[in-house]
Amino acid sequence: MEKAMDLLTVPEVARILRVSCGWVREHARGRVRPVLPSVRIGRFIRFESEAVSQFIVECRCLHNQILRRRKLAA
């Protein structure tokens, strides 16, 4: 039997990332980058807690790469 996953709601993810619910929805729909991985359950959007954690790590790496490029260009 599979272990149940922790699924987070839009407000919960917004609180974790300290952004608006609208920001979370736009990134979950893929309209804006970076795309926030989500699961559609009917009309509801849910997020796996592990995917949100990985999203944060990827954003941090992307930010660090941008900073390094700016330093090299200066």
C-alpha positions, -999 to +999 in steps of 0.1 A: +000+000+000+013+034-009+020+061+016-004+091+014+013+123+000+010+156+017-009+178-006-009+216+000-035+241-010-029+274-028-031+295+004-007+271+022+019+273-007+014+311-008+022+313+029+053+291+026+066+312-003+054+345+011+037+355-021+001+361-031-024+333-040-026+348-074+011+344-079+009+308-069-020+301-094-002+319-123+030+299-118+010+266-113-008+272-146+025+277-164+016+312-176+046+326-158+081+312-153+094+295-132+066+269-134+054+256-100+046+219-103+010+212-093-017+185-094-052+193-107-080+175-089-111+186-107-112+224-103-088+224-074-050+229-076-029+210-051+008+208-045+030+180-033+051+193-004+083+177-018+077+195-052+074+228-034+106+222-016+124+213-048+109+244-065+126+265-038+159+248-043+157+253-081+149+290-077+178+294-054+202+277-079+188+299-107+193+330-087+229+321-078+237+314-115+223+348-125+244+365-098+276+347-110+270+357-146+266+394-135+298+393-116+317+378-146+302+404-169+313+433-146 
